[in-house]
């Protein structure tokens, strides 16, 4: 080897060493600020399954709307078609292939499909399978006992208790979900674990819970709605019989919160809840209330199997040095586990740093804001049903009440207080500051839909060094505020379908980023007469360049007749009700967006202004971690404070987490535009 070749080789090795060190630091940083991590399945399989779940979860909102459009907006299609949008999206890992515990040749009995249990228990650990409401049938319990070494606990109070199948490994306890006898009522999932412990199968958290089966005749919704992302001891797999309405016996008020039957949108919110918890649908087996499925006049009675492929990261408070040290230790431990894990058995598995999601900051505010986001999105299914129960299942309550469920729940960061951009009239927007305090580089702020109203653009140009790009295909003679920093583009925004139909007029969000040659958007202002739904709806959790903050006017019903256009914004539906809006908010929450502000217009109850801030993102597309001051109020603490301060406090904006009227915005604008100071919420 010549001297030049040796020098070149040395430089190459040095470059590779530096790159390796940088990647290791990036991996440790991402893991340290992790929000979601792969499940206990082999790392390669978990990451691949989580990738599929992420795409499935991100597309629910659009898939459901397209499905309803195809069915003429019928919420109750015949037979089992109601479950059409919720096809399984993952498969079992190679180490635990899919198996039917109770094979069935008819649709009168479930198949109990699982990822194989034959390897359990492993490594000397205990494992317990829970079966709720066996209805005096022991097929499932016998199959589990034969297929694994796990213990089984059966919970059912509707029949005389059968004898245990195995005196050492099987217990039968007289408890039910929804029992009118308080001594037999299953109060919560934690109560199930306590009963399993009392049966002699170890305490909560002391053993592995590979499987839970629920066959509770429409009580499954009330049971699973209580689960949160950080609920301890959730099972790795769930088999549940889903009832769009009760299959036997009278309907109880708490089964579906007083609703006789669930439709497509209701089921979509349930499946979004399960996906938020990290559960991916593994299999579906349609069951028949009668012997003839095609003659069933209404939606079905279907058995689903779910596999948990995402877990919440270990809790830690990033506001103190000691807590950050614990995060770093956890990062090293997970990185070591990842390095020792086998590679993904499936070709084409995604590669990249773990975990799956990360926080967009390493300060106390981001940690607390993300806790609020997690609590809010994983409780949305329950709160939406309780809200509709209070309104006697009216999907369109009067005035702005359709938005009450969606009130702000995260404060602005202490160093970015809530402020008003504009004079409080139409076109003005509430934002958490505009830029990060340390952000001094080039930046472009986007404005979608202006109607030649440039109040927002003028306020941004006065408040920041950023450029502003305005997009509106309906304006013929646009107003340019600043020739150097303000540009106008005679284009509208929409979904990929809209852009393909009118490529010269409509662009997608990604196409606009490409057009402007930017990869980052600190703030997006949007008022596009209900086209926010298809635009945001096709965003995925790993879509690059999503806005850090969004100020948007949400249209429960558009003011103009856009529904009559060739490309309607709500897939041909005239307006959205409570469940539709809740599903849209769930979609944004799973993209990492938390609601920080709301402003209402008294004369238009179908409209409301909202501000969203992104606090969590896909690990592969996250922004650099930014340090900042601590200081965010927990969601439960905020609710308690509002209760102490009385109903008037809920009308404040900023740290109060409520809505403000347009009149209040105009008054605030006269006081300098900073809403936190204007309302006295500090």
C-alpha positions, 0 to 999 in steps of 0.5 A: 500500500502506498503512502497516499493510500495509507493516508486516505485509509486513515482519513476514511477510518477517522471519518467513520469513527466520528460519524459513529460517535455522532450516531451513538449520541443521537441514539442516546439523545432520542432514547433519553427523551423517548415517549413510546418504545417497542413492546417486549417482543423482539426489537426488530419485530416490534419496530416493524409492527409499530411502523404498521400500527403508526400508519394504520392509526394515522389513516383511520380518520380518512379511511372512515370518512371515505368508507362513509362516503362509499356507503352514502354516509350510512352509520349502520351498514348491513351485516358486518360491513360496519367493521370494514375500515378496521382490518388487521394491520400486523402479524405475529413475530416469527418466534410466536406464530399466529394460532387459533386457540379455539378453532371454529368452522362456523361463525357462531363461535370465536376462534381466539386467535393469538400469537402462540403461547407455547413458549410461556412461561419463559425464564422462570417468570410467572404468567396469568391469563384472564378470561372475563365472562366465560358464560359457562363455557370452558373452551378457551380456558382449556385451550390456554391450559393445554397450550401454555404453562400459564395460570388462568383466572376466569371471572363470571357471575352470570352462571353458576360457577363451573368447577376449575379445570385444574386445581393448581392452575385455574381459578373461577371467581364470581365477578362481572363488569357492570354487575348490579351487585356491588359485591360482584362488580368488577370495578377496574382492570386493577381490580382484576389484577387484585383478584388474580393476586388474591387467588394465589397467582402473585401480585399486580406487576409481579408476573407476565400478563400475556392475554386477556379475553373479554366476552361481556355482551357490550360491556367491553367498551366501559371496561377498555375505556378506563385504560390509559397509556400509562396504566400499569400491567396492561396485557400483551394481547387482548381478545375481545368480542365487540358488540355494536349492540347487545346480543342478549338481554336488555340494554343497560344504561352503562353498556354504551352510556345509554346508546342503543347501538354504535355506528361507524364513527363510534367504532372508529373512536374506539379503535383509535383509543386502542391504537393510542394505547399501542394495540394493533388489530391482529385478527378479526372473526365475524360472529353471527347473532343468527345463523344467517349473517347476510340477514342480520339487519344491523351491524355485527358481533365480531371478535377481534384480537389485538397485539400491543406493539408500543409501550409508554417510556418509563416515567421521568420528570425532566425538570431536574438534573437527577431526573435527566440522569435517570433518563440517560441511564434508561437510554443506555439500558435500552440502547444495550438491549437494542444492540443485543436484540436479534434483527427483524425477521421480515425483509424491509423492516424500518431501521433507525433510532429507538424509541419510536416517539420522542419529546420535542424538548428536554425541559420540564414544560415538555415533559408535563405537556406530554403527560397532559397530551397522553392523559387527554388522548387516552381518555377521549373515548370515555369522555366523548361518550360521557359528554354525549350521554349528558347531551342525550346523545345529540351529536350537534348540541346548540351553539359552540357546545359541540366544541366543549369536549375539545377545550385547551388542556396545555399551557403555552411554555413560560418563555412563549406566552400566549399572544394575539397576532392581529387586531382581534378581528377576522384573520387574527390568530392566537399563538404561543409566541411565534418562535423559540426564544433562541431561534434567530435563523431563517424561517418561513411562516405559512398562511393558507387561505387569506381572502386578501385579509393580511392582518395575520401576515402584517402582525408576523412581519412586525413581530419576527424576522421570518418570511411569510408565504400566503396561499389562496387560489381565490384571490385575484389582486393580492395585497403584498405587505412587504416586497422583501419578506412577503410572497403570495401564491395563487394556489390552494391546499388540499389532500393528495386526491384534490391535488391530483384532480387539479394539479395547477390549482391545488397543492399538498402540504409536502408539495408546498414545502418543496415549492418553497424549498423549506423543510421546517415550518414554525407556524402554520395559519390556516382558514380554508373553509373545512378543507383542513380535514382532508389536508390534516387527515392524510398527515402521518406520524412520520410525515416530515416537516409538519408545523411546530404550531398550528392556528386554525379555524375549525368548521363544524359546518362551512359558511359557504357551499363548498360541500356542493363542489366537485371535491367536497372537504368532508367527503360529502357530509354537510357537517361534523358532530361531536364524534366526528370532531373527537376523531379528528382531534384524536388524529392530531393528538397522535401526531403529537399536537396538544391544544393550547388555545381556543377563540369562539365567534358568538354569531357562528356556533359551527366555527371555532378558532384553535391553536395546536402546539406539537410536543411529541414526534416520530423519532425519525422526524423529530426536531433537535431537542431544545432545553428550556425552563420548567413550568407546566401545570398538570391536566388534573391540577388545571381542572382542580384549579378551574373548579376552585376559581369558578366557571368564570375562569373557564372563559380565560385564555392562556394558562386557564385552558378555556375559550375566549370570545372574539370581543375579548380578543379585540380588547386584548389587542388594545392591551398589547396582544398578549392574552396571558397578561390581558386575562390576568392568568399569568 
